[in-house]
Amino acid sequence: MIIEKLERAVQILEESPEFAQLIPEVRSNIVMAKENAQTVEDVAGIPGRITSVKGIPKAVSRPDFGASSHMARLVLSVMKHDPEKRSALNIKYTPDLVDMCRKLGLKVSSYDRTHEPSKVSEKEGSTISWGVEVAVQNSDTVPDVIYHKGAWGKEPMIVMVGNQPEELAEMAVCLARLSSTEKVKV
């Protein structure tokens, strides 16, 4: 069921040329965890991520478990606070996208990677968990959107968090369309 949900979410993203403009340099991934997931292997994502081919979003391969350690760790951290929020999708950061998320009524929180404690940065894979903890503390709840503005060698990023990957894909397409509409007005 999880693989099928991710396949549907990928289809939604691939059918939206507008979504290509939201794909970050590190590429996008969309993930979903099993109920009571404990490890990266309990989280399915897109091996090779979602890229842009001639301006069209394209998944490099079919969803599989254990395919995305970064996004899997993020979802596992989120699930410690809200076990229903088992999905996540990363998109590129822009202040305008964050503002749009707020205007749409999404709960938005952030963390500053430049304030990351050295004991966190020294331990491989712990930055994401730390960032989720800070974002949750800053909003007193699990936000719908978590972002950071980057740091040395780290691309700024927005991550949308939710219960179902299809909902996240639809919201990302909505943001992409709103973003392209805003650019046309300028």
C-alpha positions as protocol buffer text, in pm:
chain_id: "A"
residue {
  index: 1
  type: MET
  ca { x: 0 y: 0 z: 0 }
}
residue {
  index: 2
  type: ILE
  ca { x: 285 y: 242 z: 83 }
}
residue {
  index: 3
  type: ILE
  ca { x: 458 y: 181 z: -251 }
}
residue {
  index: 4
  type: GLU
  ca { x: 127 y: 239 z: -435 }
}
residue {
  index: 5
  type: LYS
  ca { x: 67 y: 564 z: -246 }
}
residue {
  index: 6
  type: LEU
  ca { x: 415 y: 686 z: -337 }
}
residue {
  index: 7
  type: GLU
  ca { x: 364 y: 586 z: -700 }
}
residue {
  index: 8
  type: ARG
  ca { x: 44 y: 792 z: -709 }
}
residue {
  index: 9
  type: ALA
  ca { x: 223 y: 1087 z: -545 }
}
residue {
  index: 10
  type: VAL
  ca { x: 504 y: 1066 z: -801 }
}
residue {
  index: 11
  type: GLN
  ca { x: 246 y: 1058 z: -1080 }
}
residue {
  index: 12
  type: ILE
  ca { x: 90 y: 1379 z: -944 }
}
residue {
  index: 13
  type: LEU
  ca { x: 432 y: 1547 z: -939 }
}
residue {
  index: 14
  type: GLU
  ca { x: 535 y: 1420 z: -1282 }
}
residue {
  index: 15
  type: GLU
  ca { x: 211 y: 1549 z: -1436 }
}
residue {
  index: 16
  type: SER
  ca { x: 291 y: 1902 z: -1317 }
}
residue {
  index: 17
  type: PRO
  ca { x: 556 y: 2081 z: -1523 }
}
residue {
  index: 18
  type: GLU
  ca { x: 529 y: 2365 z: -1269 }
}
residue {
  index: 19
  type: PHE
  ca { x: 666 y: 2138 z: -996 }
}
residue {
  index: 20
  type: ALA
  ca { x: 1002 y: 2125 z: -1177 }
}
residue {
  index: 21
  type: GLN
  ca { x: 1072 y: 2481 z: -1058 }
}
residue {
  index: 22
  type: LEU
  ca { x: 1048 y: 2364 z: -694 }
}
residue {
  index: 23
  type: ILE
  ca { x: 1307 y: 2087 z: -728 }
}
residue {
  index: 24
  type: PRO
  ca { x: 1624 y: 2184 z: -536 }
}
residue {
  index: 25
  type: GLU
  ca { x: 1980 y: 2129 z: -657 }
}
residue {
  index: 26
  type: VAL
  ca { x: 2001 y: 1814 z: -441 }
}
residue {
  index: 27
  type: ARG
  ca { x: 1677 y: 1696 z: -606 }
}
residue {
  index: 28
  type: SER
  ca { x: 1346 y: 1613 z: -438 }
}
residue {
  index: 29
  type: ASN
  ca { x: 1236 y: 1301 z: -264 }
}
residue {
  index: 30
  type: ILE
  ca { x: 902 y: 1195 z: -125 }
}
residue {
  index: 31
  type: VAL
  ca { x: 883 y: 931 z: 145 }
}
residue {
  index: 32
  type: MET
  ca { x: 635 y: 738 z: 355 }
}
residue {
  index: 33
  type: ALA
  ca { x: 705 y: 530 z: 665 }
}
residue {
  index: 34
  type: LYS
  ca { x: 537 y: 213 z: 782 }
}
residue {
  index: 35
  type: GLU
  ca { x: 324 y: 243 z: 1095 }
}
residue {
  index: 36
  type: ASN
  ca { x: 551 y: 225 z: 1399 }
}
residue {
  index: 37
  type: ALA
  ca { x: 859 y: 261 z: 1177 }
}
residue {
  index: 38
  type: GLN
  ca { x: 1188 y: 240 z: 1365 }
}
residue {
  index: 39
  type: THR
  ca { x: 1462 y: 237 z: 1101 }
}
residue {
  index: 40
  type: VAL
  ca { x: 1549 y: 387 z: 764 }
}
residue {
  index: 41
  type: GLU
  ca { x: 1457 y: 50 z: 612 }
}
residue {
  index: 42
  type: ASP
  ca { x: 1096 y: 104 z: 734 }
}
residue {
  index: 43
  type: VAL
  ca { x: 1063 y: 415 z: 514 }
}
residue {
  index: 44
  type: ALA
  ca { x: 1003 y: 402 z: 139 }
}
residue {
  index: 45
  type: GLY
  ca { x: 1123 y: 672 z: -99 }
}
residue {
  index: 46
  type: ILE
  ca { x: 1250 y: 722 z: -452 }
}
residue {
  index: 47
  type: PRO
  ca { x: 1596 y: 574 z: -520 }
}
residue {
  index: 48
  type: GLY
  ca { x: 1789 y: 843 z: -709 }
}
residue {
  index: 49
  type: ARG
  ca { x: 1522 y: 1102 z: -619 }
}
residue {
  index: 50
  type: ILE
  ca { x: 1300 y: 1315 z: -842 }
}
residue {
  index: 51
  type: THR
  ca { x: 1480 y: 1531 z: -1095 }
}
residue {
  index: 52
  type: SER
  ca { x: 1385 y: 1756 z: -1386 }
}
residue {
  index: 53
  type: VAL
  ca { x: 1426 y: 1636 z: -1744 }
}
residue {
  index: 54
  type: LYS
  ca { x: 1371 y: 1910 z: -2003 }
}
residue {
  index: 55
  type: GLY
  ca { x: 1161 y: 2102 z: -1751 }
}
residue {
  index: 56
  type: ILE
  ca { x: 945 y: 1804 z: -1653 }
}
residue {
  index: 57
  type: PRO
  ca { x: 965 y: 1635 z: -1310 }
}
residue {
  index: 58
  type: LYS
  ca { x: 1080 y: 1275 z: -1341 }
}
residue {
  index: 59
  type: ALA
  ca { x: 1140 y: 1007 z: -1079 }
}
residue {
  index: 60
  type: VAL
  ca { x: 1464 y: 826 z: -1145 }
}
residue {
  index: 61
  type: SER
  ca { x: 1313 y: 492 z: -1039 }
}
residue {
  index: 62
  type: ARG
  ca { x: 1019 y: 329 z: -865 }
}
residue {
  index: 63
  type: PRO
  ca { x: 966 y: 372 z: -489 }
}
residue {
  index: 64
  type: ASP
  ca { x: 1142 y: 127 z: -259 }
}
residue {
  index: 65
  type: PHE
  ca { x: 1211 y: 86 z: 111 }
}
residue {
  index: 66
  type: GLY
  ca { x: 1541 y: 217 z: 246 }
}
residue {
  index: 67
  type: ALA
  ca { x: 1585 y: 448 z: -53 }
}
residue {
  index: 68
  type: SER
  ca { x: 1636 y: 781 z: 124 }
}
residue {
  index: 69
  type: SER
  ca { x: 1830 y: 800 z: 448 }
}
residue {
  index: 70
  type: HIS
  ca { x: 1797 y: 1180 z: 491 }
}
residue {
  index: 71
  type: MET
  ca { x: 1422 y: 1200 z: 441 }
}
residue {
  index: 72
  type: ALA
  ca { x: 1370 y: 874 z: 630 }
}
residue {
  index: 73
  type: ARG
  ca { x: 1551 y: 1012 z: 935 }
}
residue {
  index: 74
  type: LEU
  ca { x: 1339 y: 1326 z: 915 }
}
residue {
  index: 75
  type: VAL
  ca { x: 1013 y: 1129 z: 908 }
}
residue {
  index: 76
  type: LEU
  ca { x: 1129 y: 901 z: 1190 }
}
residue {
  index: 77
  type: SER
  ca { x: 1205 y: 1212 z: 1400 }
}
residue {
  index: 78
  type: VAL
  ca { x: 866 y: 1366 z: 1320 }
}
residue {
  index: 79
  type: MET
  ca { x: 687 y: 1041 z: 1409 }
}
residue {
  index: 80
  type: LYS
  ca { x: 827 y: 1061 z: 1764 }
}
residue {
  index: 81
  type: HIS
  ca { x: 601 y: 1365 z: 1807 }
}
residue {
  index: 82
  type: ASP
  ca { x: 310 y: 1266 z: 1581 }
}
residue {
  index: 83
  type: PRO
  ca { x: 299 y: 901 z: 1463 }
}
residue {
  index: 84
  type: GLU
  ca { x: 36 y: 988 z: 1201 }
}
residue {
  index: 85
  type: LYS
  ca { x: 271 y: 1220 z: 1010 }
}
residue {
  index: 86
  type: ARG
  ca { x: 451 y: 949 z: 817 }
}
residue {
  index: 87
  type: SER
  ca { x: 526 y: 1132 z: 489 }
}
residue {
  index: 88
  type: ALA
  ca { x: 756 y: 1410 z: 377 }
}
residue {
  index: 89
  type: LEU
  ca { x: 856 y: 1589 z: 55 }
}
residue {
  index: 90
  type: ASN
  ca { x: 1150 y: 1826 z: 15 }
}
residue {
  index: 91
  type: ILE
  ca { x: 1141 y: 2128 z: -215 }
}
residue {
  index: 92
  type: LYS
  ca { x: 1376 y: 2419 z: -268 }
}
residue {
  index: 93
  type: TYR
  ca { x: 1372 y: 2708 z: -24 }
}
residue {
  index: 94
  type: THR
  ca { x: 1264 y: 3057 z: -117 }
}
residue {
  index: 95
  type: PRO
  ca { x: 1119 y: 3319 z: 118 }
}
residue {
  index: 96
  type: ASP
  ca { x: 820 y: 3350 z: -118 }
}
residue {
  index: 97
  type: LEU
  ca { x: 738 y: 2980 z: -85 }
}
residue {
  index: 98
  type: VAL
  ca { x: 753 y: 3003 z: 294 }
}
residue {
  index: 99
  type: ASP
  ca { x: 520 y: 3307 z: 281 }
}
residue {
  index: 100
  type: MET
  ca { x: 279 y: 3118 z: 54 }
}
residue {
  index: 101
  type: CYS
  ca { x: 271 y: 2826 z: 296 }
}
residue {
  index: 102
  type: ARG
  ca { x: 179 y: 3063 z: 580 }
}
residue {
  index: 103
  type: LYS
  ca { x: -89 y: 3234 z: 368 }
}
residue {
  index: 104
  type: LEU
  ca { x: -237 y: 2892 z: 290 }
}
residue {
  index: 105
  type: GLY
  ca { x: -273 y: 2832 z: 664 }
}
residue {
  index: 106
  type: LEU
  ca { x: 3 y: 2574 z: 698 }
}
residue {
  index: 107
  type: LYS
  ca { x: 193 y: 2559 z: 1027 }
}
residue {
  index: 108
  type: VAL
  ca { x: 548 y: 2669 z: 945 }
}
residue {
  index: 109
  type: SER
  ca { x: 859 y: 2639 z: 1161 }
}
residue {
  index: 110
  type: SER
  ca { x: 1232 y: 2654 z: 1102 }
}
residue {
  index: 111
  type: TYR
  ca { x: 1573 y: 2594 z: 1247 }
}
residue {
  index: 112
  type: ASP
  ca { x: 1906 y: 2765 z: 1193 }
}
residue {
  index: 113
  type: ARG
  ca { x: 2180 y: 2525 z: 1086 }
}
residue {
  index: 114
  type: THR
  ca { x: 2446 y: 2779 z: 1188 }
}
residue {
  index: 115
  type: HIS
  ca { x: 2336 y: 2723 z: 1552 }
}
residue {
  index: 116
  type: GLU
  ca { x: 2384 y: 2349 z: 1532 }
}
residue {
  index: 117
  type: PRO
  ca { x: 2581 y: 2226 z: 1835 }
}
residue {
  index: 118
  type: SER
  ca { x: 2921 y: 2077 z: 1750 }
}
residue {
  index: 119
  type: LYS
  ca { x: 2827 y: 1743 z: 1912 }
}
residue {
  index: 120
  type: VAL
  ca { x: 2539 y: 1722 z: 1660 }
}
residue {
  index: 121
  type: SER
  ca { x: 2744 y: 1819 z: 1354 }
}
residue {
  index: 122
  type: GLU
  ca { x: 3019 y: 1574 z: 1449 }
}
residue {
  index: 123
  type: LYS
  ca { x: 2783 y: 1275 z: 1456 }
}
residue {
  index: 124
  type: GLU
  ca { x: 2690 y: 1163 z: 1102 }
}
residue {
  index: 125
  type: GLY
  ca { x: 2316 y: 1179 z: 1038 }
}
residue {
  index: 126
  type: SER
  ca { x: 2215 y: 1365 z: 1353 }
}
residue {
  index: 127
  type: THR
  ca { x: 2157 y: 1713 z: 1204 }
}
residue {
  index: 128
  type: ILE
  ca { x: 1814 y: 1623 z: 1069 }
}
residue {
  index: 129
  type: SER
  ca { x: 1684 y: 1491 z: 1402 }
}
residue {
  index: 130
  type: TRP
  ca { x: 1821 y: 1799 z: 1578 }
}
residue {
  index: 131
  type: GLY
  ca { x: 1655 y: 2028 z: 1322 }
}
residue {
  index: 132
  type: VAL
  ca { x: 1318 y: 1857 z: 1362 }
}
residue {
  index: 133
  type: GLU
  ca { x: 1342 y: 1887 z: 1741 }
}
residue {
  index: 134
  type: VAL
  ca { x: 1419 y: 2260 z: 1719 }
}
residue {
  index: 135
  type: ALA
  ca { x: 1139 y: 2319 z: 1466 }
}
residue {
  index: 136
  type: VAL
  ca { x: 887 y: 2135 z: 1687 }
}
residue {
  index: 137
  type: GLN
  ca { x: 1002 y: 2328 z: 1997 }
}
residue {
  index: 138
  type: ASN
  ca { x: 971 y: 2657 z: 1805 }
}
residue {
  index: 139
  type: SER
  ca { x: 608 y: 2586 z: 1713 }
}
residue {
  index: 140
  type: ASP
  ca { x: 490 y: 2375 z: 2011 }
}
residue {
  index: 141
  type: THR
  ca { x: 356 y: 2119 z: 1762 }
}
residue {
  index: 142
  type: VAL
  ca { x: 466 y: 1925 z: 1457 }
}
residue {
  index: 143
  type: PRO
  ca { x: 457 y: 2184 z: 1178 }
}
residue {
  index: 144
  type: ASP
  ca { x: 333 y: 2114 z: 826 }
}
residue {
  index: 145
  type: VAL
  ca { x: 641 y: 2284 z: 686 }
}
residue {
  index: 146
  type: ILE
  ca { x: 996 y: 2284 z: 826 }
}
residue {
  index: 147
  type: TYR
  ca { x: 1265 y: 2492 z: 659 }
}
residue {
  index: 148
  type: HIS
  ca { x: 1623 y: 2606 z: 704 }
}
residue {
  index: 149
  type: LYS
  ca { x: 1823 y: 2868 z: 517 }
}
residue {
  index: 150
  type: GLY
  ca { x: 2128 y: 2647 z: 470 }
}
residue {
  index: 151
  type: ALA
  ca { x: 2481 y: 2663 z: 603 }
}
residue {
  index: 152
  type: TRP
  ca { x: 2833 y: 2615 z: 468 }
}
residue {
  index: 153
  type: GLY
  ca { x: 2796 y: 2346 z: 200 }
}
residue {
  index: 154
  type: LYS
  ca { x: 2429 y: 2286 z: 280 }
}
residue {
  index: 155
  type: GLU
  ca { x: 2152 y: 2393 z: 44 }
}
residue {
  index: 156
  type: PRO
  ca { x: 1857 y: 2580 z: 199 }
}
residue {
  index: 157
  type: MET
  ca { x: 1553 y: 2353 z: 205 }
}
residue {
  index: 158
  type: ILE
  ca { x: 1180 y: 2331 z: 274 }
}
residue {
  index: 159
  type: VAL
  ca { x: 1031 y: 2001 z: 384 }
}
residue {
  index: 160
  type: MET
  ca { x: 657 y: 1947 z: 380 }
}
residue {
  index: 161
  type: VAL
  ca { x: 535 y: 1695 z: 637 }
}
residue {
  index: 162
  type: GLY
  ca { x: 200 y: 1513 z: 637 }
}
residue {
  index: 163
  type: ASN
  ca { x: 1 y: 1196 z: 675 }
}
residue {
  index: 164
  type: GLN
  ca { x: -19 y: 1091 z: 309 }
}
residue {
  index: 165
  type: PRO
  ca { x: 228 y: 1137 z: 21 }
}
residue {
  index: 166
  type: GLU
  ca { x: -49 y: 1213 z: -228 }
}
residue {
  index: 167
  type: GLU
  ca { x: -163 y: 1510 z: -17 }
}
residue {
  index: 168
  type: LEU
  ca { x: 192 y: 1643 z: -3 }
}
residue {
  index: 169
  type: ALA
  ca { x: 230 y: 1604 z: -380 }
}
residue {
  index: 170
  type: GLU
  ca { x: -97 y: 1793 z: -438 }
}
residue {
  index: 171
  type: MET
  ca { x: 11 y: 2071 z: -200 }
}
residue {
  index: 172
  type: ALA
  ca { x: 350 y: 2098 z: -373 }
}
residue {
  index: 173
  type: VAL
  ca { x: 181 y: 2125 z: -712 }
}
residue {
  index: 174
  type: CYS
  ca { x: -50 y: 2393 z: -568 }
}
residue {
  index: 175
  type: LEU
  ca { x: 254 y: 2587 z: -441 }
}
residue {
  index: 176
  type: ALA
  ca { x: 428 y: 2549 z: -776 }
}
residue {
  index: 177
  type: ARG
  ca { x: 126 y: 2680 z: -964 }
}
residue {
  index: 178
  type: LEU
  ca { x: 82 y: 2972 z: -722 }
}
residue {
  index: 179
  type: SER
  ca { x: 453 y: 3048 z: -750 }
}
residue {
  index: 180
  type: SER
  ca { x: 445 y: 3049 z: -1131 }
}
residue {
  index: 181
  type: THR
  ca { x: 132 y: 3270 z: -1122 }
}
residue {
  index: 182
  type: GLU
  ca { x: 311 y: 3517 z: -893 }
}
residue {
  index: 183
  type: LYS
  ca { x: 611 y: 3531 z: -1130 }
}
residue {
  index: 184
  type: VAL
  ca { x: 382 y: 3607 z: -1425 }
}
residue {
  index: 185
  type: LYS
  ca { x: 233 y: 3906 z: -1237 }
}
residue {
  index: 186
  type: VAL
  ca { x: 576 y: 4067 z: -1190 }
}
